[in-house]
Amino acid sequence: MENLLPFLFLLLFLLAGCKDNQTKNKPIIVASIPPYQYFAKEIVKDSFEVITLIPPGVNAHTYEPLPQAMKGLQEVAVWFQSGDLFEKKIATVLEQNNPGISLLDMRKTVPLIPFNEDTQFLHCEKNHCPLDELDPHVWLSPKLAIQEVKAMEVLLEKKFPEHRETFKKNTAVLIQKLKRLQEKIQEILPPNEQRIVLASHPAFGYFCNEFNCLQLAIEFEGKDPLPKEWNRLYKKIEGEKIAVALLLPQFNNKGAELIAKRFRIPAVMIDPLSPKYEEMLLQLAKAIAS
């Protein structure tokens, strides 16, 4: 909890400036995670205040915001959500005290995919799968990130029609950045060769789906594996050429480190919530390719 306090004070400081921002006609946009904060900032630029709710290095899936962190959210105009559990607790209170807020669950803007028992991904129609059982890490695919950015633009134009032309221009620039990022990753990871990656947490499925990789996750249904799952994972790894073991700063990496050491797999730390979105994805691609 102590490592959250500096962030909470910062969040309160930003939100305490709501009155000043109102005076300057500078509405506040909240993004649950830093990658969505990056997208939103690129669309609205300096005309808005864009903040994120997740402190650096914190697990968004288990994050519990303190009441102090929610007091100033009554002035927020737009909230881009990632689908994590903490959002439901805040949203209930927030919608009661701020009925004018516009919420966008980013999971609803793209096709989602679930896991099967072998930690591979299968396509799934949203209407036939519970939303909370599908993988929310959509932003790690540049192709799907482009769709998310377009959905952000639509909501922002509806909320702030006076900024429509600026949003369109900035969104077009951002989409070009993401397309160039796609091209760079495709050069690093040519599609004619499938690579297998081991991950301590199954965050990279959409990236793997786009760039012809296969993700094997240490976690089993959100928990550390039981002995039978370990045995199944060992059997699956034996005889396979694993490109890299991906460690995440928000999660327990002991299992991945153990397997990496046992099978002599290079291990690399990747933060899927990094605010340096393009740099992070290029680092991921290079780690898989090396």
DOTORBA-667620 format. One line per 8 residues: number of its first residue (from 1); their letters; for each residue x, y, z of C-alpha. Coordinates in pm, 1 decimal, decimal comma, m for minus. Layout:
NUM = a = X Y Z; ...;
//
This chain:
1 = menllpfl = 0,0 0,0 0,0; 284,3 237,9 75,1; 398,8 239,4 m287,6; 52,6 363,4 m390,3; 54,6 670,3 m168,3; 273,3 892,1 m389,2; 51,6 811,8 m685,2; m265,9 881,5 m487,6;
9 = flllflla = m134,0 1218,5 m377,2; m47,7 1297,1 m739,4; m392,7 1189,8 m856,1; m558,5 1402,0 m588,5; m339,5 1696,5 m684,4; m443,4 1666,4 m1048,1; m807,9 1630,8 m960,9; m790,5 1914,8 m712,6;
17 = gckdnqtk = m708,9 2133,8 m1009,1; m1051,5 2069,7 m1159,9; m1177,3 2414,3 m1068,6; m875,4 2578,0 m1231,2; m921,1 2358,5 m1534,4; m1286,1 2454,7 m1556,9; m1181,7 2818,0 m1554,2; m946,5 2744,5 m1840,7;
25 = nkpiivas = m1213,2 2535,0 m2017,1; m986,7 2231,5 m1987,8; m1203,1 1922,0 m1926,0; m1060,1 1613,4 m1758,2; m1036,3 1272,8 m1924,6; m951,8 959,6 m1726,0; m797,6 646,0 m1874,2; m781,0 338,2 m1654,7;
33 = ippyqyfa = m438,6 234,9 m1783,5; m137,5 425,6 m1923,4; m164,1 294,9 m2284,2; m516,4 435,6 m2310,3; m392,6 756,2 m2152,1; m133,0 776,1 m2429,7; m396,3 725,1 m2701,6; m627,9 985,1 m2548,6;
41 = keivkdsf = m347,5 1240,3 m2511,3; m251,8 1197,5 m2874,5; m611,4 1266,1 m2980,2; m689,3 1565,9 m2757,3; m338,0 1710,2 m2713,8; m315,1 2008,4 m2473,7; m679,9 2112,7 m2477,9; m765,2 1854,0 m2210,8;
49 = evitlipp = m620,0 1710,9 m1890,9; m567,5 1334,7 m1934,5; m483,6 1123,8 m1629,3; m461,4 752,8 m1552,0; m591,3 561,4 m1249,6; m329,5 285,7 m1232,8; m2,5 360,6 m1049,7; 321,4 243,4 m1216,2;
57 = gvnahtye = 405,8 m121,9 m1151,3; 66,1 m206,9 m999,2; m143,3 m507,4 m1107,2; m455,7 m355,9 m1266,8; m647,0 m683,5 m1219,3; m618,2 m669,2 m839,0; m582,9 m293,4 m783,7; m798,5 m155,6 m500,6;
65 = plpqamkg = m829,3 224,3 m516,8; m851,1 406,9 m185,9; m1154,8 628,8 m122,1; m927,6 935,5 m133,8; m848,9 859,0 m497,2; m1214,3 886,3 m596,4; m1315,7 1212,0 m429,1; m1223,4 1441,0 m715,0;
73 = lqevavwf = m1361,4 1226,9 m997,4; m1694,7 1410,6 m995,5; m1551,5 1659,5 m1244,3; m1435,3 1398,8 m1498,6; m1597,1 1427,3 m1843,1; m1486,0 1100,2 m2008,5; m1352,0 771,3 m1875,1; m1185,6 513,5 m2102,4;
81 = qsgdlfek = m1205,2 179,1 m1920,0; m993,7 m134,4 m1957,9; m1241,8 m380,1 m1803,1; m1063,5 m440,7 m1472,3; m1258,8 m517,9 m1156,3; m1171,3 m197,1 m972,1; m1362,7 3,6 m1233,3; m1698,9 m139,2 m1127,9;
89 = kiatvleq = m1656,3 m12,8 m773,4; m1565,2 335,2 m887,3; m1821,5 352,1 m1169,1; m2115,4 280,2 m937,7; m2028,8 575,8 m715,3; m1915,3 794,1 m1000,9; m2229,7 764,1 m1210,7; m2442,5 856,2 m909,0;
97 = nnpgisll = m2242,8 1173,4 m837,5; m2147,3 1259,6 m1195,2; m2438,0 1159,1 m1423,3; m2291,9 1356,2 m1713,4; m1978,8 1141,8 m1739,9; m1930,2 937,9 m2058,5; m1786,9 587,6 m2011,4; m1634,3 368,5 m2279,9;
105 = dmrktvpl = m1539,4 8,7 m2202,3; m1262,6 m47,7 m2455,3; m1333,4 m422,1 m2461,1; m1659,5 m345,6 m2642,8; m1485,6 m173,6 m2933,6; m1307,1 m477,4 m3083,9; m1349,6 m856,7 m3129,0; m1222,8 m1033,7 m2818,6;
113 = ipfnedtq = m1066,1 m1378,1 m2779,3; m1069,3 m1628,4 m2489,0; m833,4 m1902,7 m2375,5; m871,2 m2274,0 m2414,2; m716,8 m2516,9 m2166,6; m384,5 m2521,2 m2354,1; m346,3 m2142,1 m2315,4; m389,8 m2093,3 m2688,5;
121 = flhceknh = m640,5 m1842,4 m2820,6; m966,3 m1916,1 m2997,6; m1189,6 m1667,6 m3175,6; m1511,0 m1598,3 m2992,1; m1819,2 m1397,3 m3073,3; m1881,1 m1139,7 m2801,7; m2251,3 m1228,1 m2790,1; m2172,7 m1587,2 m2692,0;
129 = cpldeldp = m1899,3 m1534,7 m2433,9; m1920,2 m1353,7 m2098,0; m1723,5 m1030,9 m2133,6; m1533,4 m1079,8 m1808,6; m1403,9 m1419,5 m1928,4; m1235,2 m1273,8 m2236,3; m884,7 m1134,8 m2259,9; m885,1 m754,7 m2204,1;
137 = hvwlspkl = m524,1 m685,3 m2318,4; m641,5 m560,6 m2657,5; m409,7 m259,0 m2678,3; m106,5 m486,3 m2728,7; m216,1 m544,0 m3088,5; m147,5 m231,6 m3297,9; m414,5 m344,6 m3544,6; m678,9 m354,4 m3271,8;
145 = aiqevkam = m537,8 m43,1 m3105,9; m626,7 144,5 m3424,0; m988,6 33,8 m3383,7; m982,4 145,4 m3020,6; m843,4 484,9 m3115,3; m1122,5 529,8 m3369,8; m1381,6 444,7 m3102,0; m1220,6 698,3 m2867,8;
153 = evllekkf = m1243,1 962,7 m3137,3; m1614,0 893,9 m3197,0; m1697,3 936,1 m2828,0; m1485,1 1248,9 m2791,9; m1641,9 1409,3 m3100,0; m1987,4 1336,4 m2961,2; m1894,7 1478,0 m2621,3; m1704,4 1779,7 m2750,9;
161 = pehretfk = m1829,9 1857,2 m3104,5; m1653,5 2194,5 m3101,4; m1319,3 2005,7 m3117,1; m1424,6 1767,2 m3395,9; m1177,5 1884,6 m3658,8; m885,8 1881,7 m3415,0; m975,2 1529,8 m3301,7; m998,7 1406,5 m3661,3;
169 = kntavliq = m660,7 1553,5 m3750,1; m486,0 1419,8 m3439,6; m646,8 1077,3 m3471,9; m528,9 1047,7 m3832,3; m172,6 1125,2 m3720,7; m193,0 868,8 m3439,4; m327,2 600,3 m3672,0; m35,9 659,5 m3907,8;
177 = klkrlqek = 202,3 617,5 m3613,2; 37,5 288,0 m3524,0; 53,0 166,1 m3883,5; 424,4 247,4 m3898,0; 465,1 61,5 m3570,3; 292,4 m239,5 m3728,2; 532,7 m228,5 m4020,4; 838,0 m209,6 m3794,5;
185 = iqeilppn = 719,3 m508,7 m3592,6; 647,3 m707,6 m3909,6; 1004,7 m643,0 m4019,6; 1131,0 m771,2 m3684,6; 891,2 m1068,9 m3679,1; 838,0 m1190,4 m4039,2; 503,9 m1373,9 m4068,2; 651,5 m1683,7 m4234,5;
193 = eqrivlas = 793,9 m1810,3 m3903,2; 586,6 m1885,1 m3594,6; 756,4 m1822,0 m3260,1; 655,4 m1953,8 m2917,4; 671,1 m1727,9 m2612,9; 633,7 m1815,6 m2247,7; 459,2 m1557,3 m2029,2; 418,8 m1537,3 m1653,7;
201 = hpafgyfc = 77,7 m1374,2 m1715,5; m123,3 m1423,5 m2037,9; m114,4 m1061,4 m2151,2; 28,7 m1105,2 m2500,5; m236,2 m1304,5 m2683,3; m349,9 m1024,9 m2912,8; 8,0 m935,8 m3001,9; 77,2 m1302,5 m3074,6;
209 = nefnclql = m242,9 m1332,5 m3273,7; m138,9 m1043,2 m3498,7; 226,2 m1138,1 m3545,7; 205,1 m1518,4 m3578,1; 329,9 m1615,8 m3232,2; 198,7 m1869,3 m2983,0; 168,1 m1772,3 m2616,8; 212,3 m2027,6 m2337,7;
217 = aiefegkd = 107,7 m1885,1 m2001,3; 232,9 m1987,4 m1658,3; m86,8 m1871,4 m1491,6; m376,4 m2116,8 m1500,3; m721,9 m1952,6 m1474,1; m562,2 m1650,5 m1308,7; m372,7 m1850,3 m1046,1; m33,9 m2015,0 m1009,9;
225 = plpkewnr = m47,5 m2365,8 m1160,1; m118,6 m2674,6 m952,8; 122,5 m2969,8 m988,7; m80,5 m3126,7 m1271,7; m74,7 m2797,7 m1463,6; 302,3 m2773,0 m1412,1; 342,1 m3123,6 m1555,4; 125,1 m3035,8 m1854,5;
233 = lykkiege = 325,2 m2719,4 m1914,7; 659,6 m2902,4 m1887,0; 545,9 m3161,7 m2140,3; 434,1 m2889,2 m2376,4; 766,0 m2703,4 m2347,4; 987,1 m3009,9 m2387,2; 1095,6 m3041,7 m2745,5; 970,1 m2692,7 m2835,8;
241 = kiavalll = 1189,5 m2399,0 m2921,8; 1074,3 m2121,5 m2689,2; 1189,1 m1781,1 m2810,6; 1168,9 m1596,4 m2480,0; 1016,8 m1598,2 m2132,2; 824,4 m1275,8 m2075,8; 824,8 m1143,2 m1719,9; 583,1 m870,6 m1608,6;
249 = pqfnnkga = 663,4 m623,6 m1328,0; 305,3 m639,1 m1196,0; 303,9 m1016,5 m1140,9; 478,5 m1302,1 m965,9; 747,1 m1418,4 m1209,2; 899,2 m1701,7 m1004,0; 736,4 m1974,0 m1212,7; 850,9 m1824,3 m1541,3;
257 = eliakrfr = 1200,5 m1767,4 m1404,8; 1216,1 m2128,3 m1285,3; 1111,9 m2267,1 m1622,9; 1341,6 m2027,8 m1808,2; 1636,3 m2146,8 m1599,9; 1545,7 m2513,2 m1636,0; 1504,7 m2499,4 m2014,7; 1768,8 m2228,2 m2073,8;
265 = ipavmidp = 1519,2 m1981,4 m2216,1; 1618,3 m1612,1 m2223,4; 1398,7 m1402,8 m1992,5; 1300,2 m1041,7 m2054,6; 1094,3 m800,8 m1843,4; 811,5 m636,4 m2041,5; 558,5 m393,6 m1893,9; 233,1 m415,4 m2095,2;
273 = lspkyeem = 104,8 m108,9 m1907,5; 400,4 108,3 m2000,8; 307,5 466,2 m2097,1; 581,7 441,8 m2362,3; 354,6 237,4 m2585,2; 550,5 221,4 m2909,6; 883,1 169,1 m2734,8; 734,9 m114,4 m2527,9;
281 = llqlakai = 594,9 m301,6 m2830,2; 921,8 m270,0 m3019,6; 1106,4 m401,0 m2715,2; 862,5 m695,0 m2704,5; 912,0 m772,8 m3072,9; 1290,9 m757,7 m3045,7; 1284,7 m984,2 m2737,4; 1086,0 m1246,3 m2928,1;
289 = as = 1304,9 m1220,3 m3237,4; 1643,8 m1237,9 m3062,5;
//
